């Protein structure tokens, strides 16, 4: 079994990502740096140094933001290494390696853990390459997102290998736009934890895993998915330099003040720049990752409860898309100046906000995120900035040794599991049938009956009355053959069922619900088997940066 797959073999790779990974020259015009050229990192660091020298980065402000980050690490229960790393972000020649993800229930999908492991390892590699500098792996928890349905459900495999779903109740209609960071789920978490205790699979680390998850999502969560997620990640990455960022902090929000005002100053021009880029991408034959309605800005405005609403602009000025409430530029500028935390940067502006807050040496994302980066570099250009070199996060399937051995025994590769369950079962059943067994049975029947007929012909020549005996015994012969065939078929069926059960178990592990494991199974699903040291194992085993999918056998 191969331990790496080409991106094209892995479900979900976008056409733009494949070219970004393998034919960068085709998409180079939409990115600031070539991630395959190490000189790009040299150029990026030189640019950040110049930016700091010119005081564009507002070094004095950075001290306040660093204090806010340090306080967040303390609140999340991060270890000393993360606390020290947060403090370093205020120093000269200290850079961030940035990624981000929504705060999914029970750690969210596995790729959240893979993203964090990627930036920790990449930051260490950059430190080895540039020993005079510091690099801090910085994980942006997207508390400003409002898609509650995307984070309220966790899926895991139970002890029987069956997919189980644990979900918080859906949001009330009036709260559908409430950002995750302001959503109180304290009433629903106890039931979810009780269900988790029933569903969590067995394993040598089950008790420790359950205790950790109860701690993170019990009192430690403070009724918030964001805080629960942060507590879990802090424990899993204890001993590493991983800094967790909740952008819904008024001090951090101040970093976006100039960005927001610039965006408000000429929304038509900002929209036109993005529209031209989108047209270029479509003309090149790539689908757009993020579609934007005509007139929409890249900003949302939060109301007093924390519900976000898209800010739009037309000939008459600004309005809020859902409520149609008009809002003047004067009011918006006042809000941006006094309470910038009322604004949320959409997906096209979020990288710019991160760039304003941190000196980003490198950024890590998944296939879809890299695809939309081709769009948002247009916003970087309009704001007079350059987007950090973008690398693909580690993509991996985690398999127990027994499952890997099963694939090796079959001579299968992982992509052969990327098919409907019926097709995988049919392939396994055909493979379980010994070669030649059916033809051997047919030959046995043919030879047996032929010999019987030949003997009968000779015998009746001696005594015609022997024909009746042969006819009588022929029934016994039929019974004998049928009994043998039935026994052989029973053995074959039992072997096929055993093989099918094992294959189905491996497919459920690697491709649950016809979706890659890293996107479907939550982090909690892996902790009973691999323990709280899972993140450390991934940091050690994963190839970073990587432009392929990795198969990791951890036990």
N, C-alpha and C positions, 0 to 999 in steps of 0.2 A: 504494500500500500504506500502510495506516495505521500509525503508529508507536506507538500506544497501543491497548490492548484493554480493554474493560470486564472487571472481575473475573469476571463471570458467563460471559464467553466463554472464559475460561481454565480448562482442566481442573483439577479438584481444589479449587476454592474451596468452602469449607463454607458451609452456610446461615447459621451464626452469624457467620462472617466477613463475608458479604455484608451482613447487617444491621448489623454493627459499622461497616462502611465507608460504608453508604448510609442506614441508618435507625437511627442510634445510640440513639435514644430507646427502641427495642424491647429493648435489652440493657443500658441504662445502669445498671440496678440491680446488675449483676454486675461493675462496674468502678469504680475509685476516681476516675478522671478522664475527661473527654471529650477524645479526642485531636484532635478537629476544632476545638477552642476554644483559641486561643492563651493565654487567661487561665488555662488549666489549668497551663501551665508556670510562670506567675507564682506560682500557688498552691503548686505542688510545691516550688519553690525556697524559698519562704517557710517551708514546713513543714520542709524540711531544715535551714534556718538555725536554726529554733526547736529542732529536735532536737539540733543541735550545741550551742546555747546552754545547754540543760538537761543537757548532758554525757551524753545517752542514747547518743550515738554512740561514746563512749569514745575521745576524741581521742588520748589517750596511747597506747592500744593501736594506733591507726591508724598510728603511726610504725613499729611493728614489722612490721605487714603491708605497709607501703609498702617497707620494706627487703627483705622477701621478694619482692615483685613486681619490684623493681629487679634483684635477683639473677637472677630468672627471665628477664628481658629480656636480661641479659648472657649467660646460658646459651644462649638461643635465637638469639643473634646479631643482636638488634634494633639499629637505628640510633640515633643520638643523640637524634633527636626523640622516639622511644618511651621511651628512658631518662629524658629530661627529664620526659615526661608521667607516667611511673610515680612519679617523685619528687614531682610536683605533687599526687598523690593524698593526700599527707599534709598538705596545706595547707588552711587555712580557705577556704570558698567555692570549693572545687574539687569538681566533681561528675562522675559517670560517666554515659556513654551506653552501655548494656550490651546485648550479644547473646551468642549462644553456639552451638556446634555440636560434634558428635563429630569425632574426629580421623580422618577418612577417608583411606584409602590414596591417595597422589598428589594430595593436596589435597582429597579428598572431592568430592562433587557441586558443580557450579558455584555453587549457592546459598550455599555457605560463603563464597565470594569476594564474592558480592552482599551478604551480611549485613555483612561487614567494611567494604566500600565504603560501605554505608548509614550505619553508625555514625560513620565518619570524616567523611563529609559533613555529617551531622546535627550532630555536635559542633562543627564549624566554623560552621554556621549559628547554633547557639545562642550561640557566642562572639560572633558579630556582633550578635546581639540583646541579649545581656547582657555587654557588654565588661568590666564590673567583675569578672566571674566567669571561672573556667576550666572547661573541659569535656573529659574524657578518654574517647576511644572505647575501650571495654574488652571484649575478646573472650574469653569463657569457653570454654575447651577442655574438653569433657565427658569428662575422663579417668576419672571415677568411674562411667561407664556400663559395662555388661558385655556388651552385644550385639555380639560380635565379628563375627558374620555381616554386620552392617550396615556395618562399616568396612573389612573385609578385601578388598573387591572394588572395582576401579576400571574404568570403561568409557570407551573413547575411540574416535574415528573414525580409521582409518588413512589412508594416502595414497590408497587406492582408494575411500575413502568408506564402508568397511565397518566395522561395529561390532565392536570387539575388547574382550575382557574379560581383565583381569589380576587374579589373585586369589592371596592367601596361603592356605595349607592351612587347612582348618577346625580349630577347637579340639578338643583331646582331650576326651573325655566328662567326665573328672574336672575339667577346667578351664573348663567352659562358663560358670561364674559368675564367673570371674576378671575383675576390672575391667581396662579397656583400658590404664590407666596403669601397671599392674603386669605387663603381658603382654610377654614377651621374644620379639620376632619377628626377631631378628638372623640366625637360620639361614635364614629364608625370604626376606629382603629381596634378597640378591644375585640369586636366580633371577627375582624380580619385576622388578628393574632390567634384567636381560638381556632379558627379554621386552619390557620397555618400549622398549628400543633398537630392537627389530624392529618394534614396533607404532606408535611415535610418528610422526605424519604429517609430511610434508615441509612446508617453509616457510622463510622467510628467517631465522627465529630458532630453527630447530630445534637447532642445535649449542649455542647458549646455554641453551636450555630443558633439553636433555638434561644439560648440565653442572650446572645448578642442581638438577635432580631427583636426580642422582647424589650431589651434595653433601648435599642435605637428607636423603635416605633412605639414604645410605651411612654413612660414619663419623659424620656429624652427627646421625644418628637415635639413636645409642647403643642400637640394638636396640629402639627404642620408636616406635610409630606416633604417639604424642603429641608426642614431641620432633621427629620427622621433619616432621609437620604444622606444628609451630610454626616450625621453621627455614624451611620453604617460605613460610609466611605472612609471616615477618619480612622475607625478601628481597623478596617481591612488594610489600609495603607499606613498604619502606625509604623514609625521608624523611617518613613520616606519623607521627602521634601514636598509632598503634594499639598498645595494651598487651595482650599475650597473657597469659592467666591459666590456670595449671594448678592446680586446686583441691586436688590431692593433695599439699599442702605442709603439714606439721604446724603451721607458724606461722599460715597462713591458716585452717586448720581450727579454731583457737582462737576465731575470730570466731563460730563456730556453737555454742559451748558453752551459752550461755543459751537459745538456740533449742531445742537438743536436750533440755535439762532441762525446759523448759516443755512440750515435746511428750510427754515421758515422765511428767509429773506427773499428767495426766488424759487418757489415750489415748482413753477412751470418749467424752469430751466433744469432743475433736478430731475423732474419726471421725463423731460425730453432726452436727457443723457441716458437714462435707463432704457427708454423706449428704443433709442438707436442701437444700444447694445443688444437688446432682446431681438431686434430685427436682424442684426448680424448673425446671432446664434441660430435663429430659425433659418436664415438663408443658407447657412452652412450645413443644414440638415439635422441639427440637434434639437430635440424637444426642450422647451423651457422647463426648468425645475420649479420656478416660482412665477406664477402669473399675477399680474397686478391690474386692477380695474383702472380704467381711464379716470384721471382726476385724483386718484389716491396718492397721498404722500407716503413716506416710509416711516411715519410716526403714528403712535397711538396716544390717546390722552386718558388718564385714569380719573374716574370720579372719586368721591370721598370714600366709597366703600372698597375701591380697588378694582372696579370693573373697567375694562379697557374698551375704547371705541376708536375706530380708525378715523384719522384726521384727513379730510379731503379738501380739495380746493377747486373752485370754478371761477367764472368771470366775476362773480359777486364777492369773492373772498373765501374765507375758510368756513367749513362746517364739519359737524360730526356725522359720519356716514350713517350710523344706525338711527340716531334720534333726529337727524336733519337740523339740529340746533346750530344756528349761525354763531360764530365766535370771531371776534376782531383780532387783527394782528397785534394790536396794542395789548389786549388781554393775554394773548399767547406769549408775547415777549416778556410780560410781567411774570407770568407763571414760570417761564424758562429761567428768569433771573432769580426769582425768590424760592420757587419750589420745583427745581428741575426733575425731582423724583416723580412728579405727576406725569412725565412723558416716558413712553416706552419706545425704544428703537425697534422697528421691524427688522425682518431678517436681512434686508439689504443694508441697514445701517448698524446693526449690532456689531459686526466686525470693526467698524469705524469707532464705535464707542469703546470697544475693547482696546483698540489702538490708541485711543486718547487716554485711557486709564493705565495701560501697561506698555512698557517698551517691548513689543512683541518681536522676538527673534524668529519664531516659527509658529505655525498654526497646524493643528491636526484635526482632520474630520473624516467622515465617511463618504461613500460614493455620491450620495445625493448632495451632501454639503459642498463637496468640491465642485460639483456641477453648478450649483447656484453661485459659487464664488466667481465663476466666469461672468455672471451678471453683475455682482456687486462691486467688482473692480471698477466699473464705470462710475459708481458713487465715490470711490476712493479718488479717482482722477478728478472729479468735479470738486472735491474738497481739498485738492492739492496734496494728497497723501499717497503712499504706496502700501499695498497689501503685503504682509509678511509671506515668505515662502510657505506654500501649503503642501503638507504631506498627508498621505493616506494613513488613517489609523490602522493598527494591527487588526486584521480580520482572521478569525480562528474558529475552529470547531474543536471542542474538548471531548475526548473520548476516553472511557475507561480502558485499561489494557485488554480486558476480555472482549470488548467490542472491536477493538483494533485487530485482535487475533482472529475474530470471526470473519472480518473482511479479508484478512490475509489468507485464511483457509479457503474462502470462496474464490480468491483471486480477483476481488472486486476493488474498485476505486470509489472514493466518496461520491463523485458525480453520478454513479449508478444508483444511488439512493435518492437523487433529485428527480423523482418520477412519481406518478400516482401509486398509491399503495398496492392497487391490484396488479399493476405492471411489475412492481418489484416482487410481489408474491409469486406471480407466474414465472418470472425468471428464476427465482429460488427453487420453485417446485420442479422446473425442468432440469435444473442443475442437480437436484437431489436424486433424480432418476438415474441409476447406474447405466452407463453406456452399454447397449446391447442386450439388456435384460429382456426387453419385449421381444426382440428377434430370437433370443435363446428359448423363451417359452413357446413361441410359435414353432420353432424347429423341434423342440421336445415333443409337442403334441403331434406334429406331422410325422416324425420318425416312429413314435409309439403306435399310432394308428396304422401307419403303413406296414410296420412289422406284424401287427395283429392281423391285418387283412391278408398278408402273404402267408402267414401260418395257417389261417383259416382255409385258404384255397388248397393248400397241400393236405390239410387234415381231412376235408370233406371228400377228397379223392380216395382216401383210405376207408372212410366210413361217413356217408352223407348225414347220418344222425348226429354227428359231432357239430353240425352247423347250429343246432339249437343251443348247445352248450356255449358256443362262442357268442351267440346273440345274448344269452343270459349274462355271461361274464363281461360283455361289452359295457353293460350298465355300471358294473363295478369299476371298469377302466375309466369311464366318464367321471365317476365320483372321485376316483383317485386324482385325475388331472385337475378337476375343479377344486379339490381340497388343497392341492399343492399351489395352484394359482391364487387361491384365497389367502393362504398363509403368506405367500410372497407379497401379495398386494397389501396385506395387513402390516407387514414389516415396513414396506415402502411408505405406506401412509403414515405410520408412526414416525419414521425418520423425517418425512417431509414436514409433518406438523411440528416436530421439534426444531427443524431448521427454520421453518417459517416463523415460529415464535421468536427465535433468536434474531432473525433478520428484521422482523417487525420492530423488535425492541431497539436494535441499532438504528433503524430508520427513524423511530420516534425520538431517539436521542439526538440524531444529527439533523433531522429534517421534520420537526414536529409541525403538524397541521400544514404540510407542504410549504414550509417556510424555514429558512436557515436558523439553526439553533441560536446563534448570537442575537437574532432579532426577536425570537419568540420566547425563550426561556429566561426567567428572571435570575438575577445574581443569587438569590437565596436558594435556588434549586441545586446549586453546585457546592454549597458550603458543607452539608453533612458528609460528603465523600472526601472533599479536598481540604476542609478546615479553614481556619482564619488565616492560614499562610498562603491561600490561593493567589492573592495579588503578588506576593513575593515570588512564587513559582512562575507566574506569567511574566513578570519583569525579567526573570532570568532566562526563560525559554523562548520568548517571542523574538522574532527577528524584527528590528526597528532601525530605520524605516524600511518598510516592505511594500512591494507592488505585486503581491500575490496573496492567496488565502492559505493559511497554515493549519495543519492538522496536528494537534498537540495531545499526546498520550501522557497523562500525568501520574498514572499509578501502574 
